[in-house]
């Protein structure tokens, strides 16, 4: 009970005491949350952070130079659980860097809550916070749940409203890790592959050969620059999947029978689904 998935178009919410009704068409979901938390989640549902946000900065790709692909969540999701009268609200969203993680945290944390614990993973960079809970009982199990999910470029914030009953160390670990894991399981995911910007200078008579190889490797944004190349040559630039770079280089060199020089730059990402 209390599961909220975003985005919801045309959402209409009415604050009723300490409850909020979220209307979607003829259906209504009664979400029993403190008004401040429910309002925060409702605003985030309307605001949708698309997966493409991951690629808004170069750090989103270069922070993990060894990876050719990663899976993340498409949009913000939220899940509420009540454990021994304490309310745990997990909010997960896609991020691209430490800076975007801090921005996400500032948008979803509730200053009136007892604790706002969080964890995130961006490539090989990861951080977490217990936010006043006993050391190792919140942030660490949250991060472990993120890593176990196989997701990357994702942050989870768990907001806790203390209900008067202490959970103990083991109980806290299970609560924070469990609500994080369950929240991530509700999320729709998408695969991103690294794209490499490349270029090669060739003579005009080899353009047909080069284009055939580019098409076989599904290269994108193919362009010719006659001002850059020497007389009788042109610079062909294109983008190709990270894991196709070596194959494409070898194929072009082999078919052109020339020792060509390639230029490369790991610059962007591509959402595959």
C-alpha positions as CSV (number, residue, x, y, z in Angstrom):
1,X,0.0,0.0,0.0
2,X,1.3,3.4,-0.8
3,X,3.2,2.6,-3.9
4,X,3.6,5.6,-6.2
5,X,5.0,5.3,-9.7
6,X,5.8,8.4,-11.9
7,X,5.3,10.1,-14.1
8,X,1.5,10.6,-14.0
9,X,0.2,13.0,-16.6
10,X,-2.5,15.4,-15.5
11,X,-2.2,14.5,-11.9
12,X,-4.7,16.1,-9.5
13,X,-4.1,15.9,-5.8
14,X,-6.1,17.1,-2.8
15,X,-4.6,17.4,0.6
16,X,-7.0,16.0,3.2
17,X,-5.6,16.3,6.7
18,X,-2.6,14.0,6.8
19,X,-3.7,12.1,3.7
20,X,-3.5,12.8,0.0
21,X,-5.6,11.5,-2.8
22,X,-3.8,11.1,-6.1
23,X,-6.3,10.9,-9.0
24,X,-5.4,9.3,-12.3
25,X,-8.4,9.1,-14.6
26,X,-11.2,7.3,-12.7
27,X,-8.8,5.6,-10.3
28,X,-7.7,7.0,-7.0
29,X,-4.8,6.0,-4.8
30,X,-5.1,6.9,-1.2
31,X,-1.6,7.5,0.1
32,X,-1.4,7.7,3.8
33,X,1.7,9.9,4.3
34,X,2.5,13.1,6.3
35,X,1.4,16.0,4.0
36,X,5.0,17.2,3.6
37,X,6.3,13.9,2.3
38,X,3.2,13.2,0.1
39,X,3.5,16.7,-1.4
40,X,7.2,16.2,-2.2
41,X,6.5,12.9,-3.9
42,X,3.5,14.3,-5.9
43,X,5.6,17.2,-7.1
44,X,8.4,14.8,-8.2
45,X,5.9,12.6,-10.1
46,X,4.7,15.6,-12.1
47,X,8.3,16.8,-12.7
48,X,9.7,13.6,-14.2
49,X,13.5,13.3,-14.5
50,X,14.0,11.4,-17.8
51,X,16.8,8.9,-18.3
52,X,18.3,11.2,-20.8
53,X,19.2,13.4,-17.9
54,X,22.0,11.0,-17.2
55,X,23.9,12.3,-20.3
56,X,23.6,16.0,-19.5
57,X,27.3,16.1,-18.4
58,X,30.4,14.3,-19.7
59,X,31.1,13.0,-16.2
60,X,28.1,10.6,-16.7
61,X,30.1,8.6,-19.1
62,X,33.7,9.2,-18.3
63,X,33.4,8.4,-14.6
64,X,33.4,4.7,-15.5
65,X,35.8,4.4,-18.4
66,X,35.9,0.6,-18.2
67,X,32.2,0.1,-18.8
68,X,30.7,-0.1,-22.3
69,X,27.1,-0.1,-21.0
70,X,25.1,0.3,-17.9
71,X,21.5,-0.2,-16.8
72,X,19.6,2.5,-14.9
73,X,16.0,3.4,-14.0
74,X,13.9,5.5,-16.4
75,X,12.2,7.7,-13.9
76,X,11.5,8.5,-10.3
77,X,9.8,5.8,-8.3
78,X,8.6,5.8,-4.7
79,X,7.6,3.1,-2.2
80,X,6.3,3.4,1.4
81,X,6.4,0.8,4.1
82,X,5.3,0.9,7.7
83,X,7.5,-1.1,10.1
84,X,6.6,-1.1,13.8
85,X,4.8,2.2,13.4
86,X,7.7,3.9,11.7
87,X,7.1,5.0,8.1
88,X,9.8,4.4,5.6
89,X,9.5,6.2,2.3
90,X,12.0,5.2,-0.4
91,X,12.4,7.5,-3.4
92,X,14.7,6.4,-6.2
93,X,15.8,8.4,-9.2
94,X,18.4,8.4,-12.1
95,X,21.5,10.6,-11.6
96,X,24.6,11.4,-13.6
97,X,27.2,12.6,-11.1
98,X,27.8,13.6,-7.5
99,X,26.5,17.0,-8.3
100,X,23.2,15.7,-9.6
101,X,23.0,13.4,-6.6
102,X,23.2,16.3,-4.2
103,X,20.5,18.1,-6.3
104,X,18.2,15.1,-6.2
105,X,18.7,14.9,-2.4
106,X,17.9,18.5,-1.9
107,X,14.6,18.0,-3.9
108,X,13.3,15.0,-2.0
109,X,14.5,15.2,1.6
110,X,12.0,16.2,4.2
111,X,13.5,18.4,7.0
112,X,10.6,17.4,9.3
113,X,11.4,13.7,9.0
114,X,13.4,11.9,11.7
115,X,16.0,10.8,9.2
116,X,16.8,11.3,5.5
117,X,19.2,8.5,4.7
118,X,20.6,8.0,1.2
119,X,23.0,6.1,-1.1
120,X,24.0,6.4,-4.7
121,X,26.2,4.7,-7.3
122,X,27.7,6.3,-10.4
123,X,30.1,3.9,-12.0
124,X,32.9,3.1,-9.5
125,X,31.9,6.1,-7.4
126,X,29.5,5.5,-4.5
127,X,28.5,7.3,-1.3
128,X,26.0,6.8,1.5
129,X,24.7,8.4,4.7
130,X,23.1,7.2,7.9
131,X,21.8,10.7,8.7
132,X,21.8,10.1,12.4
133,X,20.9,6.4,12.5
134,X,23.4,4.1,14.2
135,X,26.5,3.8,12.1
136,X,26.2,1.2,9.3
137,X,22.5,0.6,9.8
138,X,21.0,2.7,6.9
139,X,23.3,4.0,4.2
140,X,25.4,0.8,3.9
141,X,22.5,-1.6,3.5
142,X,20.9,0.8,1.1
143,X,24.1,0.9,-1.0
144,X,24.3,-2.9,-0.9
145,X,20.8,-3.1,-2.2
146,X,21.6,-0.8,-5.1
147,X,24.7,-2.8,-6.0
148,X,22.8,-6.1,-5.8
149,X,20.2,-4.7,-8.2
150,X,22.7,-4.4,-11.0
151,X,21.7,-0.8,-11.6
152,X,24.0,2.1,-12.0
153,X,23.7,5.9,-12.1
154,X,20.9,5.7,-9.5
155,X,20.2,7.3,-6.1
156,X,17.8,6.2,-3.3
157,X,16.7,8.4,-0.4
158,X,14.8,6.8,2.4
159,X,12.8,9.1,4.6
160,X,11.9,7.8,8.0
161,X,9.2,9.1,10.4
162,X,9.9,7.5,13.8
163,X,6.8,5.7,15.2
164,X,8.0,5.3,18.8
165,X,9.3,1.7,18.7
166,X,13.0,1.1,18.3
167,X,14.0,-1.4,15.7
168,X,17.4,-2.3,16.9
169,X,20.5,-2.6,14.7
170,X,19.4,-5.7,12.8
171,X,15.9,-4.3,12.3
172,X,17.2,-1.0,10.9
173,X,19.5,-2.9,8.5
174,X,16.6,-5.0,7.2
175,X,14.2,-2.0,7.0
176,X,16.5,0.3,5.1
177,X,18.0,-2.4,2.8
178,X,14.6,-4.0,2.3
179,X,12.6,-0.8,1.3
180,X,15.5,0.2,-1.0
181,X,15.5,-3.1,-2.7
182,X,11.7,-3.2,-3.0
183,X,11.5,0.3,-4.4
184,X,14.1,-0.4,-7.1
185,X,12.2,-3.6,-8.1
186,X,9.2,-1.4,-9.1
187,X,11.3,0.8,-11.5
188,X,11.3,0.5,-15.2
189,X,14.9,0.2,-16.5
190,X,16.8,1.1,-19.6
191,X,20.2,0.2,-21.1
192,X,22.7,2.8,-22.1
193,X,25.7,2.1,-24.3
194,X,28.7,4.4,-24.6
195,X,29.1,6.1,-28.0
196,X,32.5,7.1,-29.4
197,X,32.9,10.1,-31.6
198,X,35.4,9.1,-34.4
199,X,37.0,10.5,-37.5
200,X,39.2,9.2,-40.3
201,X,40.8,11.1,-43.2
202,X,40.4,9.2,-46.5
203,X,40.8,9.9,-50.3
204,X,37.6,10.4,-52.3
205,X,38.0,7.1,-54.1
206,X,37.7,5.2,-50.7
207,X,34.5,6.9,-49.6
208,X,32.3,4.1,-50.8
209,X,34.3,1.5,-49.0
210,X,34.3,3.5,-45.8
211,X,30.5,4.0,-46.0
212,X,29.9,0.3,-46.4
213,X,31.8,-0.5,-43.3
214,X,30.1,2.3,-41.3
215,X,26.7,1.0,-42.3
216,X,27.6,-2.6,-41.2
217,X,28.5,-1.3,-37.7
218,X,25.4,0.9,-37.6
219,X,27.4,4.1,-37.3
220,X,25.4,7.3,-36.7
221,X,25.7,11.0,-37.5
222,X,28.1,10.4,-40.5
223,X,29.5,13.7,-41.9
224,X,32.1,14.7,-44.4
225,X,34.4,17.8,-43.9
226,X,36.3,18.8,-47.0
227,X,37.9,21.8,-45.3
228,X,39.8,19.7,-42.8
229,X,41.3,17.1,-45.1
230,X,44.2,17.7,-47.5
231,X,43.7,18.1,-51.2
232,X,41.9,15.1,-52.6
233,X,40.8,13.9,-49.2
234,X,38.0,14.4,-46.7
235,X,37.5,13.9,-43.0
236,X,34.7,11.5,-42.3
237,X,33.3,11.8,-38.8
238,X,30.8,9.5,-37.1
239,X,29.6,7.9,-33.9
240,X,29.7,4.3,-33.1
241,X,29.0,2.0,-30.1
242,X,32.0,1.6,-27.8
243,X,32.2,-2.1,-28.3
244,X,32.3,-1.7,-32.1
245,X,35.3,0.6,-32.3
246,X,38.1,-2.0,-32.8
247,X,36.0,-4.1,-35.2
248,X,35.2,-1.0,-37.4
249,X,38.8,0.2,-37.4
250,X,40.1,-3.2,-38.5
251,X,37.4,-3.5,-41.2
252,X,38.1,-0.1,-42.7
253,X,41.9,-0.6,-42.8
254,X,41.5,-4.1,-44.2
255,X,39.1,-3.0,-47.0
256,X,40.9,0.2,-47.8
257,X,44.3,-1.5,-47.7
258,X,45.8,1.7,-46.2
259,X,47.3,2.5,-42.9
260,X,44.8,5.1,-41.8
261,X,44.8,7.2,-38.7
262,X,41.6,7.4,-36.6
263,X,40.6,10.0,-34.1
264,X,38.4,9.1,-31.1
265,X,36.6,10.8,-28.3
266,X,34.3,9.1,-25.7
267,X,31.7,11.7,-25.6
268,X,28.1,10.5,-25.4
269,X,25.7,7.7,-24.5
270,X,22.8,6.1,-26.3
271,X,19.6,4.8,-24.7
272,X,18.7,1.3,-26.0
273,X,15.5,0.7,-24.2
